[in-house]
């Protein structure tokens, strides 16, 4: 019965809109508001009729199913409302499972977990190319391995090894370059001075002070490194 009433109401609404050419108020409502109200009411009546037919004589089952759908609906709303907090939690869990993953905990603020070897290895990118860097406040500049520089398109013949540097393997010479972009998480710095070590002289890229000095701050909290950009 409610379903039939809903269909009749929908037919009435369509007829009223056609009669007024959708230009005059109907029952004190603007045509678009009347159309929405008619469609919504018809839909509610149609669904009510379907439920009435399905659950006739089974009120307890109806209540049980209704409660289940209400719980599902409320859960979806709650998950959507707290989606950003849940995303942050998920990113932190990922960081724990994969040390080095740069987790954006706020705009311009990145967190990295300490690696199993005790160092902070950050997954960033230089000129759009993904690279891993060791956080090193003892390095005056960002230093790239020869292999990393080659990935960025810096060939050996294009480099001038004229800057003396001290590495774990001893003294060597490095070539100065300028990186168009250097990024860790959503912190992006442009025109960053860097050096390219000779082949075999450096095992890993170093995130040195020519990047770190541009930040608002950086700090180590036990096993967590937090970088804050200037925004």
N, C-alpha and C positions, 0 to 999 in steps of 0.2 A: 504493500500500500504506500509507504513513504516514497518508494522508488517511482511509482506512477505519479505521485504528486510532484516529485522533483522534475520529471519529464514534462509534466503539464506546465509547471512554473517556468521552465526553460523556454517552452514554446510560447508562452505568454510574453516573456521578456523579449524574445526575438520579434514577435509581432508588434509589440509596443515600440521598439526601436525602428522597425520598418515604417510604422504609421507616422512617427514623428520625424522620420528621415535622419534620426540621430542628431537633431539640431535643437530640440526643446527639452526642458526638464520633464522628468517622469516621476510622479509621486514626490515632487520636491527635490529630486536628485538630478545632478548633471548626467547626461547620457552615458559617459564612460563609467561613472560611479554606479549607476543603475545596472549597467551591463556586468560589472564585476560582482555586485551584490547578488544579482540573479544567478549568475554562473556558480558562485560559491554556495548559495543556498541550495540550488539544484543538486550540486555535487554532494553536499552533506546529506540531503534527503535520500539521494540514490544509494550512497554508501550505507546509510542507516537502514534502508529497506533491505539491502543485501545481507547485512548483519542480522536483521530481525528474522529473515527467512532462514538463514543458516543456523542460528542459535535458538530457534523457537523451542521452548521447553528445556533448554540447557543453559540456564542463567549462570550456574557456577562455572561452566566452561567459558562462557562469555567473559565473566569477570576475570578469570585466570589469564585468558589471552589478552584482555585489555591491559591488565597490569604488566604483562610481559612487554607489550608494545610501548607502554609508557616508560618503562625502565630503559628499553633500548633507545627511545627518543631522547630521554634525559641524558643518557650516557653519551650519545652523539653530540648533543649540545655542549656537555661538559668538556669533552675532548676537543671540540672546535674552539671553545672559549680559552682553553689552556694550551692551545697548539704550540705557541712559541716557547712556553716553559718546557713542554714535553720535548720539543726539538732540541732545546739546550741540554736537557738531561741525556737525550740520545747521543748528542755530539760528545758530551763528556764521557759517556760510556765507551764510545768509539775511541776517544783519546786514550783511555786507560788500556784498551785492548791493543791499540796501535800507537805506541809512543812516537811523538814526532808530528802527529796530525795537528795542524793548526786549527784550533776551535775558536770561532768568533763568539765571544761571550757577551759582547755589546758592540755597537757600531764603533769601529776603529780600535777595538780592544781584543787581543788575541791571546789565547792560553795554549801552552804546549807542555806536555808531561815529560819528565826526565826519562831517558832511555835506560835500558838494562845495563849499559856500560857506565852509567853515571853522568853522561853528557846530555846536552839538549840538542837533538838533531831536528831541525825545522824543515818541513816540506814547503818550499816556496816556489817562486818562478822568477826567471830573469828574461826580460824581453819576450814574455809569453811562453818560455820553455820551462817545463817543470824541472826543478833542481832541489837537491837536499843540501842544507847548510848546517855547520856546527856553530852554535852560539859561542862567540869568542870575543870577550871584551878586551883581551890582550892583543888583538889584531887591530892595528890602526886603520886599516882599510878592509873592504870586502876583497877576498882573494878567491879566485876560481882555479880549479885544476885545468890542465891543458885539455883534457878530454871534455870538460864542461864548456870551455871556451869554443872548442871545435863544434859542439852541438849548437852554439849560438851563431856560428858562421865565421868565427875568427880563426883564420888559417895561420899556420906557422910563419909563412912569409909576410903576413900582414902585421906581425907583432914585433915590437922592438924591446928586447929584454935588457933594460938598462937600469932598473931600480933594484938595489940590493935589499934582500929580505932574509930574515932568520926563521927557519922552519925547524920542525922536530928532527929533520935529517941534516941540519946544518945550514950554512949560508948558501944562498943561491941568488939568481937574478930573476926578476919578474918584469912583465910588460904592462904598462899602464893602459887602461881603456876606460870608457865611460858607458855605463849601462843606461839605455833609454828608460827602462822601468825595472824595478826590483820589488817584488811583492811577497808578503807573508800573510796569509789569510786575506782579509780585506784591507790591510795596510799596504798602500802602494806609494813608493817613492820614485821620483824621476831624476834622470841625469845623475846617477850615483857613480862616484869614482870607484874604480876597482883595479885590481892587479890580476894578471894571469901568470901562474907559476910555470916554470919549465916542465916539460914532460917528465913524470916520475918523481918530481920534487915534493909534491903535496898529495896526500891520499884523499882528502875531502875538501869541499868548499868551505870557506870560513865567512860567517856573517859578522863582519867587523864594524868598526866605529863609524865609517862613512855612511852606514845605514842606521846604526843604533843612535848616533848623535842627533839624527833628525826626528826621533820619536819624542813624544811628550815625556815618557818615562818607560823604564823596564825594571822589573824586579823579580827575584827568585823567592818563592814561598815553598820551602822544603823541596818537594819534587815537582813543583809547578813554576814555569816561567810565564810571566805576563808582560806582553808588549802593548803599549798604548800609543797610537798615532796622534798627530796634532789635529787631525780632522779638517 
